Amino acid sequence: MERGKECLAGNVWRWTTSGDWCFLGYMPFDEPSRRQFLAFLASSPLLAAAGLDDTLLTRLLRGDRQPDDAALRIAHALAQPPAKPVLAAAASDIRTPAEALDVFDFEPVARQNIPVAHWGYLATGSDDDATIQANRQGFDRWALKPRRLIDVSRLDTSLSLFGTRYPTPIVINPVGSQKAFHPLGEVAVARAAKAKDHLMVLSTVATTSIEDAIAARGGPVWFQLYHQSDWAITKQMVQRAERAGAPAIVFTVDLLGGSNRETMIREARKDTRTCTKCHLGGAPLPGISGRVDDRDNRRKPNLVGYQKATPIPEVGTPTWEFVDRLKQSTSMKVLLKGIVTAEDAQLAVQHGVDGLFVSNHGGRAENSRRATVTSLPEVVLGAAGRIPVICDGGFRRGTDVFKAMALGATAIGIGRPYIWGLGAFGQEGVEAVLGILRREFEVAMKQSGTTSLAAITNRHITPA
Ligand SMILES: Cc1cc2nc3c(=O)[nH]c(=O)nc-3n(C[C@H](O)[C@H](O)[C@H](O)COP(=O)(O)O)c2cc1C
């Protein structure tokens, strides 16, 4: 259907120029609207798609009602807006990672392989999952401004971060419980990170220890921190990460207010397995605190093995005072993950934080309905070039990476895409996802005439 046209039958939708559908209202099948609809149908590709031909349409326009209802029903069904549920994955027939054309190709394969409750954990956002969609739509608000006739035969996509050089600015973000998606979990991801030389951040609630992840990566891995209700334990976790060789700690601050994950619970209810290997605490409940229930720590090696010391209970939820304490407790770099405003970015700089992740936890923290790429410019402004700013949430294309870099990101992070690769094909799948994103990013860079990350500026994008 041509963009901007309306379908005049039943529910009336308009396909907007930005590629979205908007609901205009309900139109009954009265005679004038029927004729209008048929006239519209005559000029539409829906005609062919519905298997209708000109002769039939002529008969319909003459008023021959016999086949009319059936034709209208088919055409009406075809004219409905595409469903956009978070859990709907497009069909893909890839049998090997090499067949994938884009990262989306891995999603349906992973979904087939992963138990339904675990899929729910991966796919869920918060409330109605709208912030997952917002993260994606944020990229549509920007268009590229390609430049021509610049020599792009030599491209440098490398990034230097805290003294380490990586070949791309694409970071493997922390995702918990990866053995829920593949038997090797984080080990397979770390091996892929090694093969492709990507920065990897390991979750506190990983199913692999920080020591084993660093061994599989064959080099440093950053450690993501969920604080514990006892500072004595948190401190031991930080010290352990440092001893293991992590150069940076990423304190996640976007779940401190809890999170309501309905999709996760709905999917878990469909699962007939008793998943006691993973969970001791029973089925997930509404309201995720971000803290891990002690009973669930059996398969969370980063949460076990600490010395019993005199507990130092936290009073309330963490504030900037906690960030100061964290900074003082380690010589590792300390980054905050989940910052989405200029105000908090400024405060972070004032408190000596070493870097930021602009993140809403992939739409699974608060249901802000604000894309992280929309928050990015103000965080960059707040950070004022003093500390690196990494942006994550909804990155699926090399052009997404390019747009964020043009808006001032130092690097970008991915979550679900590499887990689709993992769930579909293990380490090979993760490598393929990283390779595809890098290739797409390189094309975007070349098409923009930018041969290094520093050359990518806001002059290369424009509001769409
Ligand atoms: C299944 C899942 C588990 C996650 N676990 C963590 C975690 O343990 N710690 C954390 O800081 N972020 C976690 N995240 C958030 C990711 O680090 C990242 O912010 C998010 O996935 C980026 O959005 P994307 O999935 O659209 O790429 C998780 C995300 C998903 C999808």
The ligand as a MOL file (V3000), in Angstrom:
LIG
                    3D

  0  0  0     0  0            999 V3000
M  V30 BEGIN CTAB
M  V30 COUNTS 31 33 0 0 0
M  V30 BEGIN ATOM
M  V30 1 C 17.5490 -10.8390 29.3340 0
M  V30 2 C 18.2650 -9.5960 29.7470 0
M  V30 3 C 19.0080 -9.6140 30.9060 0
M  V30 4 C 19.7040 -8.4710 31.2940 0
M  V30 5 N 20.4700 -8.5240 32.4160 0
M  V30 6 C 21.1540 -7.4240 32.7860 0
M  V30 7 C 21.9800 -7.4610 33.9390 0
M  V30 8 O 22.1210 -8.4810 34.5830 0
M  V30 9 N 22.6020 -6.3150 34.3000 0
M  V30 10 C 22.4550 -5.1520 33.5830 0
M  V30 11 O 23.0300 -4.1220 33.9500 0
M  V30 12 N 21.7010 -5.1130 32.4690 0
M  V30 13 C 21.0600 -6.2070 32.0470 0
M  V30 14 N 20.2990 -6.1630 30.9240 0
M  V30 15 C 20.2510 -4.9250 30.1210 0
M  V30 16 C 21.3310 -4.9220 29.0320 0
M  V30 17 O 22.6020 -4.7600 29.5950 0
M  V30 18 C 21.1110 -3.7690 28.0370 0
M  V30 19 O 20.9830 -2.5600 28.7460 0
M  V30 20 C 19.8940 -3.9700 27.1350 0
M  V30 21 O 19.7030 -5.3240 26.8350 0
M  V30 22 C 20.0790 -3.1820 25.8480 0
M  V30 23 O 18.9590 -3.2440 25.0700 0
M  V30 24 P 18.7620 -4.2820 23.8460 0
M  V30 25 O 18.4520 -5.6090 24.4530 0
M  V30 26 O 17.6140 -3.7020 23.1040 0
M  V30 27 O 20.0380 -4.3060 23.0370 0
M  V30 28 C 19.6210 -7.2900 30.5110 0
M  V30 29 C 18.8710 -7.2930 29.3430 0
M  V30 30 C 18.2050 -8.4460 28.9460 0
M  V30 31 C 17.4330 -8.4210 27.6610 0
M  V30 END ATOM
M  V30 BEGIN BOND
M  V30 1 1 1 2
M  V30 2 1 2 3
M  V30 3 2 2 30
M  V30 4 2 3 4
M  V30 5 1 4 5
M  V30 6 1 4 28
M  V30 7 2 5 6
M  V30 8 1 6 7
M  V30 9 1 6 13
M  V30 10 2 7 8
M  V30 11 1 7 9
M  V30 12 1 9 10
M  V30 13 2 10 11
M  V30 14 1 10 12
M  V30 15 2 12 13
M  V30 16 1 13 14
M  V30 17 1 14 15
M  V30 18 1 14 28
M  V30 19 1 15 16
M  V30 20 1 16 17
M  V30 21 1 16 18
M  V30 22 1 18 19
M  V30 23 1 18 20
M  V30 24 1 20 21
M  V30 25 1 20 22
M  V30 26 1 22 23
M  V30 27 1 23 24
M  V30 28 2 24 25
M  V30 29 1 24 26
M  V30 30 1 24 27
M  V30 31 2 28 29
M  V30 32 1 29 30
M  V30 33 1 30 31
M  V30 END BOND
M  V30 END CTAB
M  END
